[in-house]
Amino acid sequence: MKPYVILNAAMTLDGKIATKTGSSEISGLEDIMRVHKLRKDVDGIMVGINTVLSDNPKLTTHKISSNDSDNPVRVIVDSKARTPHNSNVLNDSAKTIIAISKEAVLDENYLDNVHFLEKYVDVFVSGEYKVDLNELMKYLFKEGIKTLMLEGGSTLNFSMFKEGLIDEINICIAPMVVGGKYSKTLVDGEGFGFMKNAIPLKLKDILHVGEDLVLKYDVLNIK
């Protein structure tokens, strides 16, 4: 068993989630409020370590609520235990789970930070050099996380798609064009080699949110 996973993201009309410099202020105010309401409705929210390093997010519902009980469990996929000591996800606003690989436990270059993190968060270990996402999903389900919001970066997004772990996509399309071959897109990673291997989707809703357009898709995950 695994959580029901909703990939939520904002991108420009040309599919970028950040500029070549890492700037990612895409959503309008109305969409930001929608996202925080969605965070309140799910059991957990997951990002990759690169999002933590670049944005230092709180991953809470602070835009709509000051009540910590409204915050979902924060899940960080951090294979090499690189979460900085001053990260906003290490405060007590919400429970935090950091998933690391076995390499982070066995390699002395990472072990000190593992011990530090264990003082503040729940640490889940799986996979030799990268976190085993399937094992992580099973663990999260056992921990009571039945619905999980994925706000991952482009690499984590692809890895979750590749493993067939995403059930739904909520994508906000902002009326802007950024360009740039080094700008991050919604899904990067290694990519699929042929169109026949692409992940099929089914459109289920279209919302106008301020100047933005939100598209909701079911992921068919046909094996």
Helices and strands as residue ranges (DSSP letters): E 4-12, H 29-41, E 44-48, H 49-55, G 68-70, E 73-77, G 88-90, E 96-100, H 102-106, H 108-118, E 122-125, H 133-142, E 147-150, H 154-162, E 168-174, G 195-197, E 201-209, E 212-219
